[in-house]
Each structure stands twice: as structure tokens, then as C-alpha cells.
């Protein structure tokens, strides 16, 4: 034992006392007894038992709660990611979602057939083709291929119907407008000028001379059509002339072109000793059928017998433009009865 240290205190029984309590480890408690076993020092206070004040605390920090951990606080909660296909029973595959453009294409295609034609037909075709490509690239995730095909088909039909209508309408308008230059006949009436009033129609036949050609206009108020034609035939026969009946109308532009060519030398030679009798189809429409003069276009030219019935006929379709050079050879041969080659057969069925 060091000389500078005081001896440890002794217990009443003479044993030395150590700070850890009890006799020194390995030292006998008393003479003749075995040494006491080693005793570990008593544990100190829990770390959380130390005073750790904080604002609002009512004493030492109590430490972590006992028991299993509870649910996480509300601000850590997260909504589950939507997974619609995981909620189905195993082995069941839900139908894929339809592409929106496929339905739009079908609707536009139907509208093109019933209402809007090419205005919605072309968009239906474009959307249908684009939708088909998208559906094919989706690998089965998108549907609606049938609707896209339906939109393409209906859009094509609507567009085709519109184009056909425009083509036929244009052809009809062109034929009607240019009837005089195409076939020499006219079927469309002209519109009267606003503010003008037609002169009173005469009640007796009126005759106009075009050089050697005499033109007589008949009027319904004078007599029946058959009676007037029979009278004109008798008068012409007495003079050694031939009667050529021309159907006409106030709205007929081809009739006006024909009259403007009567002064031409070719027409004067072709229709020499011919009396032209003009019959207005609007005035005598009810009587013309009984005389075999029922026609749909004007002008038509008829040869008649003594009873005023038509025996042969030829129309302005036998020539092209209404010029003297085109009309004179046809009408001259028709009056003489030598017109054997025709573009159209006689509507009466008899060719003299």
C-alpha cells in the first residue's frame, strides 16, 4: 500500500470497505470464509429520466411511448396510384378504351351522307385514317377501329355524292344555258324585265315578210289551231307555196336566232316559195297533241297535210350553231323531201 494514501475505512468486523460496496473483490469477508462473488454495480438512472425541459413541458421528457408503433401521421398519407386493371378478377381482361377520333369520324361521316356532304365528308376521312393509325400503334390499348372504318366509308360516300351532284348539276346548267349553240333549240324561258308590261296579244294572224320568205304568226283567240293551219295550207297551195310550221315561244332564244338568219341569201334560196307559220307552244299546247305536234323543245319544224296534221318533223338539233350556213342545207332538203340522213329520227315516225 502506498505510504501517501490513507487506509480504507474499516467495517465493524475489521474488513476493508470499497466504494463499490461490500468487501473487496476476492477478499475474504472473515477469517475462514470464502470470498464473496463479484457484484456488478447498480445501473444508473435511465437516460430519459434526466430533466430535459422544453416549452410547455410539465416535468422531465417522458421518453418514447411504450408499445408497438402506431399509424403514420396524416400528413404522410399518400393516395394509392390508380390501377384500374388490378381490381378485376384474375383471368378477366377489360375492354380497351375507344379512341375519341374514331367516334368523331363516324359522326361526321353520317352527317356527310344526310346533310353536309363534302363539308363533313373530308374531315371524317382524315380523322378516320388518323384514328386507325393510332389504334394500330397502341398495341391493343385503344379500340374503336370499326368506328374509324365506318367514318372513312360514310365520309367517302358523302363526298362522292356531293361531287356527282355538282357534276350533273353543272352539266344540266351548261346544256340549258348553251342550248342554242349545242343543238339549236331552247327549253328555258327568259325572265321579263321588272317594270315592263307586254303589249296586248293580237287576235288575228299577223304576217311579216323576210325578203322572199313570208312568216305568219297564229293566235288562239282567232280560231282553233287546226282551223288556222288548214286555212294557211289552202292559201299557200293556191299560190304554189309550201307550208312549214315552226313551233316557237316568246322566251325561246333559239327562235330569235333563227328569225335573224332569214334575211341571209342562203336561207332565202333554201326557203324560196315557203310560207312559215309560227305556232306559240304556250298558246296552243292543249291542241298540238291532237295534230301530232307534241314536242318538248323549240323550235321544231313540221310539214302538214290539208287537214293540218303533221306528216314529218325536224328539230334544231339537226345542226350546230343557228347560222344560215348550218340551217339552210337541212331545211332546204327537209322542205323538198330529200333529207334522208338525219341525226335524230322524226318524232312522228314518217319521213317523206
C-alpha positions in Angstrom: 0.0 0.0 0.0 1.3 3.4 -0.9 2.5 5.5 2.1 0.9 8.7 0.9 -2.7 7.3 0.8 -4.8 6.8 4.0 -6.1 3.4 4.7 -9.6 2.5 3.6 -12.2 2.7 6.2 -12.9 -0.4 8.0 -16.2 -2.0 8.8 -17.0 -3.0 12.3 -16.0 -6.6 11.5 -12.5 -5.4 10.5 -12.9 -5.8 6.7 -11.9 -3.1 4.4 -14.8 -1.1 2.7 -14.5 -0.3 -1.0 -16.5 2.3 -2.9 -18.4 -0.3 -4.9 -19.9 -1.6 -1.7 -19.1 -4.8 0.2 -15.8 -6.3 0.7 -13.0 -6.0 -1.8 -13.5 -8.4 -4.6 -11.7 -11.7 -3.8 -11.1 -10.7 -0.3 -12.5 -12.9 2.4 -15.3 -11.5 4.4 -14.0 -13.0 7.6 -11.3 -15.4 8.5 -12.1 -18.9 7.4 -14.9 -17.8 4.9 -14.7 -18.0 1.0 -14.5 -14.7 -0.9 -17.9 -13.1 -1.9 -18.8 -13.3 -5.7 -18.4 -10.3 -7.9 -21.4 -7.9 -7.9 -21.9 -5.6 -10.8 -22.6 -2.0 -9.9 -26.2 -1.0 -9.8 -27.3 0.7 -13.1 -27.6 4.4 -13.0 -30.8 6.3 -13.8 -32.4 6.0 -17.4 -31.1 8.5 -19.9 -34.6 9.9 -20.4 -35.0 10.4 -16.7 -32.7 13.3 -16.8 -34.6 16.6 -16.7 -34.9 17.9 -20.3 -37.3 20.8 -20.1 -38.9 22.1 -23.3 -41.6 24.8 -23.8 -44.9 23.7 -22.3 -43.4 20.6 -20.6 -44.7 19.8 -17.1 -41.7 17.9 -16.0 -38.9 15.8 -17.4 -39.3 14.4 -21.0 -41.2 11.2 -20.6 -39.3 9.4 -23.4 -40.7 7.4 -26.3 -44.2 5.8 -25.8 -44.3 2.2 -24.9 -45.9 -0.4 -27.1 -45.9 -1.1 -30.9 -45.6 1.9 -33.3 -48.9 3.4 -34.4 -50.0 4.6 -37.9 -48.1 7.4 -39.6 -49.3 10.9 -39.1 -52.0 12.1 -41.5 -49.6 14.4 -43.4 -47.5 11.4 -44.5 -50.6 9.7 -46.1 -50.5 9.2 -49.8 -53.4 8.3 -52.1 -52.8 5.0 -53.9 -51.9 5.2 -57.6 -54.9 4.3 -59.7 -54.6 0.9 -61.1 -57.9 0.0 -62.7 -56.8 -3.3 -64.2 -55.7 -4.7 -60.9 -59.2 -4.6 -59.4 -60.6 -7.2 -61.8 -60.7 -10.9 -61.1 -57.8 -12.9 -62.4 -58.2 -14.0 -66.0 -60.6 -11.2 -66.9 -59.3 -8.6 -69.5 -61.3 -5.4 -69.6 -62.3 -3.9 -73.0 -59.9 -1.2 -74.2 -60.9 2.4 -74.3 -62.1 3.7 -77.7 -60.2 6.4 -79.5 -62.2 9.6 -79.4 -61.3 10.5 -83.1 -62.9 7.2 -84.2 -66.3 8.2 -82.9 -65.9 11.8 -84.3 -65.1 10.3 -87.7 -68.2 8.2 -87.7 -70.5 11.1 -86.7 -69.0 13.4 -89.4 -69.4 10.6 -92.0 -73.1 10.1 -91.2 -73.6 13.9 -91.4 -71.9 14.0 -94.8 -74.5 11.5 -96.2 -77.6 13.1 -94.8 -76.8 16.8 -94.5 -73.5 18.4 -95.2 -71.9 16.3 -98.0 -68.3 17.2 -98.7 -68.1 19.7 -95.8 -68.0 16.9 -93.2 -67.1 14.0 -95.5 -63.4 15.0 -96.0 -62.8 15.7 -92.2 -64.4 12.3 -91.5 -62.0 10.6 -93.9 -58.9 12.4 -92.4 -59.9 11.7 -88.8 -60.7 8.0 -89.6 -57.3 7.4 -91.1 -55.5 9.1 -88.2 -57.5 7.1 -85.7 -56.8 3.8 -87.4 -53.0 4.5 -87.3 -53.2 5.4 -83.6 -55.1 2.3 -82.7 -52.7 0.1 -84.6 -49.7 1.7 -82.8 -51.4 1.3 -79.3 -50.9 -2.5 -79.3 -54.5 -3.2 -78.2 -54.7 -0.4 -75.5 -57.1 1.5 -77.7 -60.2 0.4 -79.5 -62.7 1.8 -82.0 -61.2 0.5 -85.2 -64.7 -0.4 -86.5 -66.0 3.1 -85.9 -62.9 4.6 -87.7 -63.6 2.4 -90.7 -67.2 3.4 -90.7 -66.3 7.1 -90.6 -64.0 6.6 -93.6 -66.6 4.7 -95.6 -69.5 7.1 -94.9 -67.3 10.2 -95.4 -66.2 8.8 -98.8 -69.9 8.2 -99.8 -71.0 11.6 -98.7 -68.1 13.2 -100.6 -68.8 11.2 -103.7 -72.5 12.0 -103.7 -71.7 15.7 -103.4 -69.2 15.6 -106.3 -71.6 13.7 -108.5 -74.4 16.2 -107.8 -72.1 19.1 -108.6 -71.0 17.5 -111.9 -74.6 16.6 -113.0 -75.9 20.0 -112.0 -73.1 21.7 -113.9 -73.8 19.7 -117.0 -77.5 20.4 -116.8 -77.0 24.1 -116.4 -74.4 24.2 -119.2 -76.8 22.3 -121.5 -79.7 24.5 -120.7 -77.8 27.8 -121.0 -76.0 26.9 -124.2 -78.8 25.0 -125.9 -78.7 27.3 -128.9 -75.0 26.7 -129.6 -75.2 23.0 -128.9 -78.3 21.9 -130.7 -80.2 25.0 -132.0 -83.1 24.6 -129.5 -84.1 26.3 -126.4 -86.0 25.0 -123.3 -85.6 27.7 -120.7 -87.9 30.8 -120.5 -86.3 34.2 -120.1 -87.3 36.4 -117.2 -89.2 39.6 -118.0 -87.6 42.9 -117.2 -89.1 44.3 -114.0 -91.4 47.3 -114.6 -92.2 46.4 -118.2 -95.6 45.1 -119.4 -96.2 43.1 -122.5 -98.3 44.5 -125.3 -101.8 43.1 -125.8 -101.7 39.9 -127.9 -103.3 40.3 -131.3 -106.4 38.3 -132.0 -105.9 37.6 -135.7 -102.9 36.1 -137.6 -100.1 38.6 -138.4 -97.8 38.2 -141.4 -94.2 39.5 -141.7 -92.1 39.3 -144.8 -88.4 38.5 -144.6 -87.4 39.0 -148.2 -89.0 36.3 -150.2 -90.0 34.4 -147.1 -93.4 35.1 -145.5 -93.8 34.4 -141.8 -97.3 34.2 -140.3 -98.0 34.1 -136.5 -101.2 32.4 -135.4 -103.1 33.4 -132.3 -105.5 31.3 -130.2 -108.2 34.0 -130.0 -108.9 33.9 -133.7 -109.7 30.2 -134.3 -108.7 26.7 -133.3 -105.1 25.7 -134.2 -106.4 23.1 -136.8 -108.7 25.6 -138.4 -106.0 28.3 -138.8 -103.4 25.8 -140.1 -105.9 24.4 -142.6 -106.6 27.9 -143.9 -102.9 28.7 -144.2 -102.3 25.4 -146.1 -105.1 26.2 -148.5 -103.8 29.7 -149.2 -100.2 28.5 -149.7 -101.3 25.7 -152.0 -103.3 28.2 -154.1 -100.1 30.2 -154.6 -97.9 27.2 -155.2 -96.1 27.5 -151.9 -95.2 25.0 -149.2 -96.2 25.4 -145.6 -93.5 25.0 -142.9 -94.9 25.1 -139.4 -92.4 26.3 -136.8 -93.1 25.9 -133.1 -92.0 29.0 -131.1 -92.3 30.8 -127.8 -91.7 34.3 -126.5 -88.9 33.0 -124.2 -87.1 31.0 -126.9 -83.7 32.5 -127.7 -83.1 29.9 -130.5 -86.3 31.0 -132.2 -85.0 34.6 -132.3 -81.7 33.4 -133.7 -83.5 31.5 -136.4 -85.5 34.6 -137.4 -82.4 36.8 -137.5 -81.0 34.5 -140.2 -84.0 34.6 -142.6 -82.5 37.6 -144.5 -79.4 35.7 -145.3 -79.0 34.7 -149.0 -78.6 31.0 -148.1 -81.8 31.0 -146.2 -83.6 32.9 -149.0 -82.6 30.3 -151.5 -83.4 27.3 -149.3 -86.8 28.5 -148.3 -87.9 30.1 -151.6 -91.7 29.7 -152.1 -92.1 28.5 -148.5 -94.6 30.1 -146.0 -93.5 29.7 -142.4 -96.4 29.5 -140.0 -95.3 30.1 -136.3 -97.2 28.4 -133.5 -96.7 29.6 -129.9 -96.4 26.4 -127.8 -97.7 28.3 -124.7 -100.9 29.3 -126.5 -101.7 26.1 -128.3 -100.2 23.4 -126.0 -103.6 21.8 -125.5 -104.3 21.4 -129.2 -100.8 20.4 -130.5 -101.0 16.8 -129.3 -104.1 16.0 -131.5 -102.2 17.2 -134.5 -99.0 15.1 -133.8 -97.1 18.2 -132.8 -96.4 17.4 -129.2 -92.7 18.2 -128.6 -90.7 19.1 -125.6 -88.2 21.6 -127.2 -88.5 24.5 -129.6 -88.1 25.3 -132.4 -89.4 22.3 -134.2 -90.4 22.3 -137.9 -93.3 20.4 -139.3 -94.7 19.6 -142.7 -98.5 19.2 -142.7 -101.3 18.0 -144.9 -104.6 19.6 -145.9 -106.2 18.6 -142.6 -103.4 20.4 -140.7 -101.9 17.2 -139.3 -98.1 16.9 -139.1 -96.6 14.4 -141.6 -92.9 14.9 -140.9 -90.8 16.9 -138.4 -87.2 18.0 -137.8 -85.7 19.9 -134.9 -82.9 22.4 -134.4 -80.8 19.5 -133.2 -80.1 18.6 -136.8 -77.5 21.4 -137.0 -75.0 23.0 -134.7 -75.0 26.8 -134.3 -78.0 28.7 -135.5 -76.3 30.2 -138.6 -77.6 30.3 -142.2 -74.7 28.1 -143.3 -75.8 25.4 -140.9 -79.6 25.7 -141.2 -80.2 26.3 -144.9 -79.0 22.9 -146.3 -81.0 21.0 -143.7 -84.3 23.0 -144.0 -84.0 23.2 -147.8 -83.7 19.4 -148.1 -86.5 18.9 -145.5 -88.9 21.1 -147.4 -88.1 19.3 -150.7 -88.4 15.8 -149.1 -84.8 14.9 -149.7 -83.4 14.9 -146.2 -82.6 11.2 -145.8 -79.6 11.4 -143.4 -80.6 12.7 -140.0 -79.1 13.0 -136.6 -82.4 12.2 -134.9 -85.4 10.3 -136.4 -88.7 12.1 -136.9 -90.8 12.1 -133.8 -93.9 11.4 -136.0 -92.5 8.2 -137.4 -92.9 9.1 -141.0 -90.1 10.5 -143.2 -91.1 11.8 -146.6 
